[in-house]
Amino acid sequence: MAYSLRIPGTGLLLAVLLTAAPLASRAQGTVTLVGKVSGKTADSVAVSIRENLLDPKEQTTYAAVNDRGEFRLAVQVSGPTRADLVYDDDVADLFLEPGMALEVKFKGNDLAATVRYKGKGAEPNTFLAEMDERFTEVDGFQVLPENIMFYEAGFLHFLDYRRKEQRKFYENTIDNEHYSAAFRDYINSEIDYSYANDRLTYQDLREQVVATEGRLKMTPTYYDFLNDKALINNPVALRSELYQEFLLNYVHYMATSGGHQRTDPSFYQVCYDIAKSQLSGPTRPIIMGRVLQESFRFGHVKQSAAMLADFRAADAKNEYFPVLQQDFETHKAFAIGAPAPNFHLTTASGDSVSLRSFAGKLVYINFWRTTSGLALRDLPYAADLIKRFDGKNIVFLNVALDENEPAWKQLVLGKKLPGVHVRAAGGMRSAIAKAYAIQDVPAYFLLAEDGTFLNTKPKRLSSRAAVDEIKQSFGKAGTYSSTLPSSAGK
C-alpha cells in the first residue's frame, strides 16, 4: 500500500517497493489462499513477494484457475510481509502472516475494486482494500494532480487533513483482537511516512510540475520535522515501503542541502556516507544498498566498485552483498567511467577509423540509418551542432547501421554531411551494434577524452540542451577521477 504516486522521469522516489525488509527474528510459515473468480478472464492467479528488498526478482507463487473460477495456493512467508495478489493485469494489496488461511472472491474484470476476504487474516486485508478505496483511489487525497498547486501553507493543511482522516479511519476500524501488532505498526508507519515523504519531496516536485512559477522558497521551519531522530531511525517502521522511500529521499535531501547536486561526481558517495553514518540497525544496509544501486546506474564505475567493497565489510550476514554484486556486474559495462568498446570501421570516403584514433577528444556517437525518419530529422541539427563546436576538442562520430551501402554513401557524400561518417556492415546485427547494445536508432553516447562512457543517454542532437551538456562535459572525466578513493583505480 502506498499513498504517493510514482512519477517517471522526475528523479523523485515515491513508493516503489513491494514488501518489507527481511528480519532475522521473523517466523517462517505458510499462508493458504482459496478463492473464486466470477467471470474468469485468465487461467491463473499469483501471489508475488519480494523477500530481499535489494533484489528486483520476486518470489511468485502461481495457481491454476479451473473452469468454475476456483483456485487454491500456498505461499511460504518468512514473517509479516507485504505482497501482491495478481490476476490478469490487475493487482490487489495483501498483508500476509504465517498461519493465515484466506478465502478470496473477486470479479475477473476488476480485482482491486471487488476483492473480498473471509477466513483467518481477512480483517487486515479487508482494511487494506478499504484504505485504498477511501484514500489511494481518491484524487483529493493525492498530491497530484491538484494538491501540488498549493503554496506551502495550503499544502501543509492538505497533508494534515489527509493524515487526520487516515487516523480517524484507523481508530474507528482496527482493534487489538483481529489485527496483529505487526499490521498495526505497518499501517501507522504508512500513515506517518506518507505524510513525511510527501512533505519532504513537495518543493522539488512542485518545481517540476508547476514550471511557470519556479522553485518555491520555503519558510525557515518547513524542514524542521526532519530533526526528529525517531522519524529517521524507526525500526518499527521497517515493514513500510514508504519509510524506506522516505529515507532514500532524506539522504538525497541531506546531500543537496550540503551543496552536493545530483550532477556532482561525488553525489552518490556523499549519499552513501550519509546513510552509513546517520542510519542504524537493519535499515542501514538497505538504504546504503539503494544508494549503491543508484550509483551503479548513474555514477562512476570505479566509485561504485569502491563503495561496493566497503558495503561487503558492513554486510556481516552477507544478506545483501550477493544481490548488489550481481546488479553491479549487470550495469558496469555501460556505467560512467567504463571503457567504451573499440571498433574499426570505414568512412564514406574509404578511410579506416577506430575509436581509439580519437583519444584525447570528447566523442559524441550517433547511431543512425538512412531508413529511420527520426534519425534523418536530426541531421540538420547535427550540422548546426558541429558548426557550434568547430575547432573544439570534440568529434561527432556518426555510425550508420545500414544494410544498403550505396544509399548511405550517396546521402553522406551527396549532402556533404559534416562530422565523421562510418558504416557498420550488418546493420543492427553488426558487432558494434551488439557491443553497444543498440536496440533501435537513433541512439547516442557521449564519451570522455579517455575513451570511457560519460553519458549513455545524452541530449539528442535536436535538443537545445545538447549544447550546454557538451560544454559541461569537457574535462569532466578528470573531475570524476579526482573524487575517487586512491585505491579505486588499482
Secondary structure as UniProt FT lines:
FT   TURN            8..9
FT   TURN            24..25
FT   STRAND          29..38
FT   STRAND          44..49
FT   TURN            53..54
FT   STRAND          59..64
FT   TURN            67..68
FT   STRAND          70..77
FT   STRAND          81..87
FT   TURN            88..89
FT   STRAND          90..96
FT   TURN            98..99
FT   STRAND          101..107
FT   TURN            108..109
FT   HELIX           111..114
FT   STRAND          116..120
FT   HELIX           122..131
FT   HELIX           132..136
FT   HELIX           139..141
FT   TURN            143..146
FT   HELIX           147..149
FT   HELIX           152..173
FT   TURN            176..178
FT   HELIX           181..209
FT   TURN            211..213
FT   TURN            220..221
FT   HELIX           222..227
FT   HELIX           229..232
FT   HELIX           235..237
FT   TURN            238..239
FT   HELIX           241..257
FT   TURN            258..259
FT   TURN            262..263
FT   TURN            265..266
FT   HELIX           267..278
FT   TURN            281..282
FT   HELIX           283..298
FT   HELIX           301..314
FT   TURN            316..317
FT   HELIX           321..331
FT   HELIX           332..334
FT   STRAND          344..347
FT   TURN            348..349
FT   STRAND          352..354
FT   HELIX           355..358
FT   TURN            359..360
FT   STRAND          362..368
FT   TURN            370..371
FT   HELIX           373..388
FT   TURN            389..391
FT   STRAND          394..400
FT   HELIX           405..414
FT   TURN            415..416
FT   STRAND          420..423
FT   TURN            425..426
FT   HELIX           427..429
FT   HELIX           431..435
FT   TURN            436..437
FT   STRAND          443..447
FT   TURN            449..450
FT   STRAND          452..455
FT   TURN            461..462
FT   HELIX           465..473
FT   TURN            474..475
FT   HELIX           476..483
FT   TURN            486..489
//
